[in-house]
């Protein structure tokens, strides 16, 4: 898909009819839209999503209020978004509208443009999903203001979903679900005979367990959605607290202490585990003290008396008997009383095995004694480190409590209320995590029991000819399902390899630190040093990593455009819309990052504020810049004491805020000139 134009009519903050023509040139593939916060950047991003799919992002407040307020007051009842685009060398126009008085027909239309005429498509939703599948769409809309939290450990599920969306796993997943249903149907169709009475009982148990597992999984999905919403609310509150002048310093301190607390918590666990490990590995050295001393004393006493290993060696006695002569020179005739008396010494004589055993016992006792001497020092060090971690944790926790109290005491705006609500949401988050953990444990137990019962049913079905045919059919379904699941795992692994490579390449070109990327099989993404130690990331590094991940996803989708695997949806080429992509990056990072943005996709739309669209950023993309627009805020109120707001582009001054205007809303102004 290549965007040509978007036209908005009374959509949200955009009053009346306004439009943007996107740059379609290959060499100048970047369209920049300048706007300050609250003027309409995020609304533009959501206008595309709403037009194509009738949806908006989770952070789009009051999503049901589509019609512009002033237009509504003026008596207008319809808001709409039209997008003109090219796909596979053909041109199309998509239009979605909402009528607050109720619509008498379809609210979404797609038409193909042939020689100036429009041919309406019968199934617009299906067609749009062939251009950009709905599951993939959100990954082409980059929300930079919240990108820094996307790649955290808590969001590994979102990362996995992104990879599976670009892979187009829905076909395989649907097939797996269908095969599971058919397999269950064959199981239930096993005829009832005397030989299968037990199968009936097992089927009932299996159905109950299946229902239990599905219910638990549904509950977990709902809890995870609630967790994501709750977590986002906490992040929104944190963002508002950071932006409040009086609370900014306190919030920054809390952010720092939160990270310090997390590090201390990890050290607590590490050193606590070290103490337990010491007990497991060194406990025997301590408890063996008495027996070691007593055994040493016994050995030394017996050795002194010649009792250990023995006053006689087995080899020496045998040599005397064989020589038939005592060491004193007396003859030892075989069978004589003297010979028998000497031979009786063999009962007490020590052979080589015994002597070796005594040596090993002494060596082991010596080792135990040496290790016992070292053990207290090791335990003391482990306890000292644990005590230091406990002190650090307690200090950070106390400081956090103090900061919270200070924030609660601020009496302007609603910071104190936000702080109170933040605490409530934290409690809700902990309770959600507890419930998810409990449900996960229940599912694991039920799954194990299901597997056992399933195997028993399979074995019973083989015992009767009448039931065997259903068993074979069921086994065939399970076999195919298993192969598809293996295929899905294989495709995901291949996708991870491609993404790792793409992210590393971008980081090497942009990051100022020499860091390596680590993406685990369960999609936890981190930066590690040369020793393989995962390091805490700054906000800027998190945002850069999020941008690199998005670029890698776009590249992967493009590579898969012509994929022939009928089990997966093919990839796609789509425009990349970047909302505030430089939010947390410093100037050096912004300029470096801006250099590779034109390479991220065939067509790029940048939505930036004045602080983000700095001179260095603009210089980095100027050779790829094809179109520029400015969002201007109109206000019906008088300017009063407010300072005039304006920006200069191409030597011309543009007002960014207009007062005493005819309406409250946003105007789109094209920036033209040399």
C-alpha positions, 0 to 999 in steps of 0.5 A, a space after each residue: 500500500 502507498 498512501 496518496 491522500 487522507 481527507 478528514 471532515 469534522 473528525 475529532 479536533 479537525 473542523 470542517 474539511 481538511 486534507 494531507 497529500 503524502 509524498 509518494 516518491 521513492 527517493 523522497 519518501 518522507 512526509 513530515 507533519 509538525 504539531 505540538 502536543 494536544 493539537 492532533 498528531 495522535 488523532 491523525 494516526 488514529 484516523 487511518 486506523 479508524 478509516 480502515 478498521 473502525 478501531 482506535 488505539 487503546 490510548 485514544 480517549 473518548 473514542 466514541 466521540 468522533 464528531 467535532 464539537 463545534 461542528 455538532 453545535 453548528 448542526 452538522 451530524 456526519 464525520 468522515 475520513 477518506 483515504 486514497 491509496 495505491 495497491 498492486 498498481 491499482 488505485 482505491 479510495 476507502 471512506 468511513 463515516 459516522 452519523 450521530 443520528 443513525 446511519 441508513 446504510 453502510 458506514 464503510 466503503 471501498 471503491 476501485 478507481 478506473 479511468 476516473 470512475 469508482 467501482 464499489 467493492 462488495 466486501 470492503 472489510 475483506 479487501 482491506 484485510 488482504 491489503 494490510 491484515 488487521 493483526 499487522 496494522 497496529 505495528 505500522 503505527 508507532 506510538 513513540 511516547 509509550 514505546 519505551 515501555 513496550 520492550 520490558 519483561 512485563 510486555 513479552 506477550 505483546 512482543 510475541 503477539 507482534 511477531 505472530 501477527 507479522 507471520 500471519 499465524 491466524 490460519 495455522 491457529 484456526 486449523 489447530 483449533 479446528 483439529 482439536 474440535 474434530 479430535 474431540 468429536 471423534 473421541 465422543 463418537 467412540 461406540 458404547 460397548 462393554 469394552 468401552 464403558 470405562 471410556 465413557 467415564 474417562 470422556 466425562 472426566 476429560 470434558 470436565 477438565 477441558 472445560 476447566 482449562 478453557 474457563 481458566 484460559 479465558 479468565 487469564 486472557 481477561 485478567 491479562 487485558 485488565 492488567 495491561 489496562 491497569 499498567 497503562 493507567 499507572 504509566 499515564 499517571 506517572 507521565 502526568 506526575 513527571 510533567 507537573 513542575 512541582 512533582 517532577 523532581 520527586 517523580 524523577 527520584 521515585 523512578 530512580 528509587 524504583 530501579 534501585 529497589 528492583 536491583 536490591 530485590 534481585 540482590 536479596 534473592 541472589 544472596 539469600 539463595 547463596 546462603 541456602 546454597 552454602 547450607 546445602 554444600 557446606 553443612 556437612 563440613 560443620 556437622 562432621 566436626 565431632 566425628 572427624 575429631 573422634 575418628 582422627 583420634 581413633 586412627 592415631 591411637 590405633 596406629 600408635 598401638 599398631 592396630 591400624 591398619 594392622 600389625 601384620 601385612 597379608 603379603 608378609 605372612 604369605 611370604 613367610 609361609 611360602 618360604 617355610 621359615 620364620 624370620 627367626 630362622 625356625 622351620 615352618 613345616 606345612 601342617 605343623 602347629 607352628 605353621 598353623 599359628 603363623 597362618 592364623 595371622 592372616 585373619 587379622 593381617 591388612 591387605 593392600 585394599 585395607 591400607 588404601 581404604 585407611 589412606 582414603 579415610 584419612 584424606 577425606 577427613 583431612 579435606 573435611 577439616 580443611 573445608 570446615 575451616 573455610 566454611 564460616 568465612 564463606 557464610 559470613 561473606 554471604 550473610 554480609 552481602 545479604 545484610 547489605 542488600 536488605 539495608 539497601 532495600 529498606 532504605 530505598 523503601 523508606 525513601 519511596 514512602 517518604 516521597 509518596 507522602 510528599 506527593 500526597 501533600 501537594 495541594 494543586 491540580 490533582 496530584 495527590 489524588 493521582 498518587 492515591 489512585 496510583 497506589 490503588 492501581 498498584 494493589 490491583 496489579 498485584 492482585 491480578 498477578 496473584 490470580 493469574 499465577 493461581 490459574 496458571 498452576 490450576 491449568 498445569 495440573 489439569 493439563 497433566 491429568 488430561 494427558 494421562 486420561 487421553 493416553 488411557 482412552 487411546 489404549 482402551 480404544 485399541 482393544 476393540 475393533 469397533 472403537 479402533 477406527 475412531 481411535 485411528 481417526 482421532 490419532 490422525 487429527 492429533 498427528 496433523 495438529 502436532 505437525 502444525 504446532 511444530 511448524 508454528 514453533 519453527 516459523 517463530 524461531 526463524 522470525 526471531 532470527 530475522 528480527 535479532 539480525 535486523 535490530 542488531 544492525 540498527 543498534 550498531 548504527 545508532 547506539 553510542 554504547 557497545 552493547 549486544 542484543 539478547 532476545 530469549 525464546 519467550 521474547 524478553 528483550 534486553 541489552 547485555 555487555 561483553 560478559 553477557 550481563 543484562 544492563 538496565 536501559 535508559 528511557 532513550 535506549 528503550 525508545 531506540 530499541 522499540 524503534 529498532 524493533 518496529 523497523 525490523 518488523 516492517 522489514 520482515 513483513 516486506 520480506 514475507 510479501 511473496 511468501 508461498 506458504 499456504 499455512 501462513 498469511 503473506 507479509 505486506 508492504 505498508 506505510 510506516 506512521 511514526 508518532 513522536 519517534 524521538 520523544 525520549 532521545 537526546 539530540 545526538 541520538 535523534 540525529 543518528 536515528 533520523 538518518 535511518 528512518 527513511 530506510 525503514 519503509 517504502 513510505 514514512 510519515 513523521 509526526 513531530 513536535 517542535 522539540 523533536 523536529 530539531 534542526 539536526 533531525 530535519 537535516 538528517 532527513 532533508 534529502 528524503 523529504 517529499 512533503 511538509 505540513 503544519 497543524 495549527 490550533 484555532 481557538 475562539 477565545 481571545 489571546 489575552 496575555 498569551 504570547 504569540 506562537 509561531 514557527 519559521 519554515 523555508 524563510 516564512 513565518 507560520 502561526 501555530 496558534 490562532 485566537 479569536 477564531 471562528 471555531 475551536 479545532 485544528 487546521 492543516 496547513 501545507 508548507 510549500 516553497 523552495 
